[in-house]
Amino acid sequence: MTEPKAFQDIAENLSFLDDWEDRLNYVIELGQALPSMPEDDKTDDNKVKGCVSNVWLVSKTDRSGPTPSMSFRGQSDAIITKGLVAILLALYSDRPAAEIAETDAIEWFKKVGLSEHLGMQRSNGLVAMVNRIRTEAKALS
């Protein structure tokens, strides 16, 4: 299973950044580049439970192909968390639901050295976001 190009680009860019502060600034930049989310989408149903900051995720299912695929939009009111949302959207969007259900973003965050610096609350929020996305995908696959 190949990771999406946008996600590969993020991984490559992170590999060039040795300093944690540079990586953090890059994550923040990714979040700043996220499109804004309409206020109508910032509902309790779209809010991710288990995040200290406010995080909203909206999924869209495309059933036009042989298997359902999904895309996601997201937003957060916290700058670092917003960057984490951007990374997850790059990894999970526009992929078959079965692939999304099998893809563990937490392992990737560990592999590139991001998870060790997130702290307990952000790590818990990241797990909550990943679980939400993968659960929705599993329901379709």
Phi and psi restraints in degrees (value plus and minus 20) as a CYANA .aco file:
   2 THR   PHI    -114.9   -74.9
   2 THR   PSI     119.3   159.3
   3 GLU   PHI     -95.6   -55.6
   3 GLU   PSI     127.8   167.8
   4 PRO   PHI     -80.0   -40.0
   4 PRO   PSI     131.9   171.9
   5 LYS   PHI     -75.8   -35.8
   5 LYS   PSI     -64.2   -24.2
   6 ALA   PHI     -79.5   -39.5
   6 ALA   PSI     -59.1   -19.1
   7 PHE   PHI     -91.0   -51.0
   7 PHE   PSI     -60.5   -20.5
   8 GLN   PHI     -80.0   -40.0
   8 GLN   PSI     -59.5   -19.5
   9 ASP   PHI     -82.3   -42.3
   9 ASP   PSI     -62.7   -22.7
  10 ILE   PHI     -82.6   -42.6
  10 ILE   PSI     -66.7   -26.7
  11 ALA   PHI     -79.9   -39.9
  11 ALA   PSI     -62.3   -22.3
  12 GLU   PHI     -84.9   -44.9
  12 GLU   PSI     -65.1   -25.1
  13 ASN   PHI     -81.3   -41.3
  13 ASN   PSI     -61.4   -21.4
  14 LEU   PHI     -83.8   -43.8
  14 LEU   PSI     -53.4   -13.4
  15 SER   PHI     -86.0   -46.0
  15 SER   PSI     -42.2    -2.2
  16 PHE   PHI    -104.4   -64.4
  16 PHE   PSI     -31.4     8.6
  17 LEU   PHI    -123.6   -83.6
  17 LEU   PSI      89.6   129.6
  18 ASP   PHI    -105.2   -65.2
  18 ASP   PSI     -53.3   -13.3
  19 ASP   PHI    -103.6   -63.6
  19 ASP   PSI     114.1   154.1
  20 TRP   PHI     -79.1   -39.1
  20 TRP   PSI     -59.0   -19.0
  21 GLU   PHI     -83.8   -43.8
  21 GLU   PSI     -58.7   -18.7
  22 ASP   PHI     -85.1   -45.1
  22 ASP   PSI     -61.6   -21.6
  23 ARG   PHI     -83.4   -43.4
  23 ARG   PSI     -62.6   -22.6
  24 LEU   PHI     -82.9   -42.9
  24 LEU   PSI     -63.0   -23.0
  25 ASN   PHI     -82.4   -42.4
  25 ASN   PSI     -57.3   -17.3
  26 TYR   PHI     -85.6   -45.6
  26 TYR   PSI     -62.8   -22.8
  27 VAL   PHI     -80.6   -40.6
  27 VAL   PSI     -62.4   -22.4
  28 ILE   PHI     -83.0   -43.0
  28 ILE   PSI     -62.2   -22.2
  29 GLU   PHI     -81.1   -41.1
  29 GLU   PSI     -60.1   -20.1
  30 LEU   PHI     -80.7   -40.7
  30 LEU   PSI     -61.2   -21.2
  31 GLY   PHI     -86.0   -46.0
  31 GLY   PSI     -58.8   -18.8
  32 GLN   PHI     -85.6   -45.6
  32 GLN   PSI     -45.5    -5.5
  33 ALA   PHI    -103.3   -63.3
  33 ALA   PSI     -28.8    11.2
  34 LEU   PHI     -83.1   -43.1
  34 LEU   PSI     117.8   157.8
  35 PRO   PHI     -83.9   -43.9
  35 PRO   PSI     127.7   167.7
  36 SER   PHI     -86.8   -46.8
  36 SER   PSI     137.0   177.0
  37 MET   PHI    -130.5   -90.5
  37 MET   PSI     112.9   152.9
  38 PRO   PHI     -78.9   -38.9
  38 PRO   PSI     123.9   163.9
  39 GLU   PHI     -77.3   -37.3
  39 GLU   PSI     -50.6   -10.6
  40 ASP   PHI     -81.7   -41.7
  40 ASP   PSI     -45.0    -5.0
  41 ASP   PHI    -106.5   -66.5
  41 ASP   PSI     -30.8     9.2
  42 LYS   PHI    -108.3   -68.3
  42 LYS   PSI      46.1    86.1
  43 THR   PHI    -125.8   -85.8
  43 THR   PSI     147.5   187.5
  44 ASP   PHI     -81.8   -41.8
  44 ASP   PSI     -55.8   -15.8
  45 ASP   PHI     -83.9   -43.9
  45 ASP   PSI     -53.9   -13.9
  46 ASN   PHI    -109.6   -69.6
  46 ASN   PSI     -31.5     8.5
  47 LYS   PHI     -93.9   -53.9
  47 LYS   PSI     116.4   156.4
  48 VAL   PHI    -104.1   -64.1
  48 VAL   PSI     101.2   141.2
  49 LYS   PHI     -97.4   -57.4
  49 LYS   PSI     120.2   160.2
  50 GLY   PHI      81.1   121.1
  50 GLY   PSI     -20.7    19.3
  51 CYS   PHI    -121.4   -81.4
  51 CYS   PSI     115.7   155.7
  52 VAL   PHI     -89.0   -49.0
  52 VAL   PSI     -63.5   -23.5
  53 SER   PHI    -104.7   -64.7
  53 SER   PSI     146.4   186.4
  54 ASN   PHI     -98.3   -58.3
  54 ASN   PSI     105.0   145.0
  55 VAL   PHI    -152.5  -112.5
  55 VAL   PSI     111.3   151.3
  56 TRP   PHI    -140.6  -100.6
  56 TRP   PSI     115.0   155.0
  57 LEU   PHI    -147.7  -107.7
  57 LEU   PSI     114.3   154.3
  58 VAL   PHI    -144.1  -104.1
  58 VAL   PSI     106.9   146.9
  59 SER   PHI    -127.4   -87.4
  59 SER   PSI     133.1   173.1
  60 LYS   PHI    -153.7  -113.7
  60 LYS   PSI     112.1   152.1
  61 THR   PHI    -124.4   -84.4
  61 THR   PSI     114.5   154.5
  62 ASP   PHI    -133.3   -93.3
  62 ASP   PSI      96.3   136.3
  63 ARG   PHI    -126.1   -86.1
  63 ARG   PSI      -1.2    38.8
  64 SER   PHI     -96.4   -56.4
  64 SER   PSI     -42.0    -2.0
  65 GLY   PHI    -114.0   -74.0
  65 GLY   PSI    -192.7  -152.7
  66 PRO   PHI     -85.6   -45.6
  66 PRO   PSI     -49.5    -9.5
  67 THR   PHI    -152.2  -112.2
  67 THR   PSI     132.2   172.2
  68 PRO   PHI     -86.1   -46.1
  68 PRO   PSI     121.3   161.3
  69 SER   PHI    -140.8  -100.8
  69 SER   PSI     143.4   183.4
  70 MET   PHI    -152.2  -112.2
  70 MET   PSI     130.6   170.6
  71 SER   PHI    -151.4  -111.4
  71 SER   PSI     137.8   177.8
  72 PHE   PHI    -154.6  -114.6
  72 PHE   PSI     128.9   168.9
  73 ARG   PHI    -144.3  -104.3
  73 ARG   PSI     130.1   170.1
  74 GLY   PHI    -176.2  -136.2
  74 GLY   PSI     145.7   185.7
  75 GLN   PHI    -180.4  -140.4
  75 GLN   PSI     135.2   175.2
  76 SER   PHI    -164.9  -124.9
  76 SER   PSI     137.1   177.1
  77 ASP   PHI    -112.9   -72.9
  77 ASP   PSI     -18.2    21.8
  78 ALA   PHI    -132.9   -92.9
  78 ALA   PSI     114.4   154.4
  79 ILE   PHI     -85.4   -45.4
  79 ILE   PSI     -60.9   -20.9
  80 ILE   PHI     -92.6   -52.6
  80 ILE   PSI     -63.3   -23.3
  81 THR   PHI     -81.1   -41.1
  81 THR   PSI     -57.1   -17.1
  82 LYS   PHI     -79.8   -39.8
  82 LYS   PSI     -58.6   -18.6
  83 GLY   PHI     -86.1   -46.1
  83 GLY   PSI     -59.3   -19.3
  84 LEU   PHI     -83.7   -43.7
  84 LEU   PSI     -59.6   -19.6
  85 VAL   PHI     -79.8   -39.8
  85 VAL   PSI     -64.7   -24.7
  86 ALA   PHI     -79.9   -39.9
  86 ALA   PSI     -60.9   -20.9
  87 ILE   PHI     -85.2   -45.2
  87 ILE   PSI     -64.4   -24.4
  88 LEU   PHI     -83.6   -43.6
  88 LEU   PSI     -59.2   -19.2
  89 LEU   PHI     -83.8   -43.8
  89 LEU   PSI     -58.6   -18.6
  90 ALA   PHI     -85.2   -45.2
  90 ALA   PSI     -55.6   -15.6
  91 LEU   PHI     -96.1   -56.1
  91 LEU   PSI     -62.9   -22.9
  92 TYR   PHI    -118.4   -78.4
  92 TYR   PSI     -44.5    -4.5
  93 SER   PHI     -92.0   -52.0
  93 SER   PSI     128.2   168.2
  94 ASP   PHI      40.1    80.1
  94 ASP   PSI      23.5    63.5
  95 ARG   PHI    -151.8  -111.8
  95 ARG   PSI     138.0   178.0
  96 PRO   PHI     -80.8   -40.8
  96 PRO   PSI     121.8   161.8
  97 ALA   PHI     -76.5   -36.5
  97 ALA   PSI     -58.7   -18.7
  98 ALA   PHI     -82.8   -42.8
  98 ALA   PSI     -58.8   -18.8
  99 GLU   PHI     -87.6   -47.6
  99 GLU   PSI     -62.3   -22.3
 100 ILE   PHI     -80.0   -40.0
 100 ILE   PSI     -64.8   -24.8
 101 ALA   PHI     -80.8   -40.8
 101 ALA   PSI     -49.9    -9.9
 102 GLU   PHI    -112.6   -72.6
 102 GLU   PSI     -30.6     9.4
 103 THR   PHI    -109.1   -69.1
 103 THR   PSI     100.2   140.2
 104 ASP   PHI    -121.4   -81.4
 104 ASP   PSI      79.1   119.1
 105 ALA   PHI     -85.1   -45.1
 105 ALA   PSI     -49.1    -9.1
 106 ILE   PHI     -81.1   -41.1
 106 ILE   PSI     -61.8   -21.8
 107 GLU   PHI     -81.5   -41.5
 107 GLU   PSI     -60.7   -20.7
 108 TRP   PHI     -84.2   -44.2
 108 TRP   PSI     -63.3   -23.3
 109 PHE   PHI     -79.8   -39.8
 109 PHE   PSI     -57.9   -17.9
 110 LYS   PHI     -86.6   -46.6
 110 LYS   PSI     -64.8   -24.8
 111 LYS   PHI     -80.4   -40.4
 111 LYS   PSI     -59.2   -19.2
 112 VAL   PHI    -112.1   -72.1
 112 VAL   PSI     -16.9    23.1
 113 GLY   PHI      59.2    99.2
 113 GLY   PSI      -0.4    39.6
 114 LEU   PHI    -105.9   -65.9
 114 LEU   PSI     -56.9   -16.9
 115 SER   PHI     -86.5   -46.5
 115 SER   PSI     -51.7   -11.7
 116 GLU   PHI     -86.1   -46.1
 116 GLU   PSI     -38.0     2.0
 117 HIS   PHI    -127.0   -87.0
 117 HIS   PSI     -16.3    23.7
 118 LEU   PHI     -99.7   -59.7
 118 LEU   PSI     -47.7    -7.7
 119 GLY   PHI      65.2   105.2
 119 GLY   PSI     142.4   182.4
 120 MET   PHI     -82.7   -42.7
 120 MET   PSI     -67.6   -27.6
 121 GLN   PHI     -85.2   -45.2
 121 GLN   PSI     -65.2   -25.2
 122 ARG   PHI     -87.5   -47.5
 122 ARG   PSI     -57.4   -17.4
 123 SER   PHI     -82.5   -42.5
 123 SER   PSI     -63.3   -23.3
 124 ASN   PHI     -82.8   -42.8
 124 ASN   PSI     -60.8   -20.8
 125 GLY   PHI     -84.8   -44.8
 125 GLY   PSI     -60.0   -20.0
 126 LEU   PHI     -81.9   -41.9
 126 LEU   PSI     -65.2   -25.2
 127 VAL   PHI     -80.6   -40.6
 127 VAL   PSI     -61.4   -21.4
 128 ALA   PHI     -82.5   -42.5
 128 ALA   PSI     -60.8   -20.8
 129 MET   PHI     -85.9   -45.9
 129 MET   PSI     -66.5   -26.5
 130 VAL   PHI     -82.2   -42.2
 130 VAL   PSI     -64.6   -24.6
 131 ASN   PHI     -80.9   -40.9
 131 ASN   PSI     -61.2   -21.2
 132 ARG   PHI     -81.0   -41.0
 132 ARG   PSI     -67.9   -27.9
 133 ILE   PHI     -83.8   -43.8
 133 ILE   PSI     -68.4   -28.4
 134 ARG   PHI     -87.8   -47.8
 134 ARG   PSI     -54.2   -14.2
 135 THR   PHI     -85.3   -45.3
 135 THR   PSI     -63.9   -23.9
 136 GLU   PHI     -81.3   -41.3
 136 GLU   PSI     -60.7   -20.7
 137 ALA   PHI     -87.2   -47.2
 137 ALA   PSI     -61.3   -21.3
 138 LYS   PHI     -82.0   -42.0
 138 LYS   PSI     -54.6   -14.6
 139 ALA   PHI     -84.7   -44.7
 139 ALA   PSI     -43.5    -3.5
 140 LEU   PHI    -118.1   -78.1
 140 LEU   PSI     -39.8     0.2
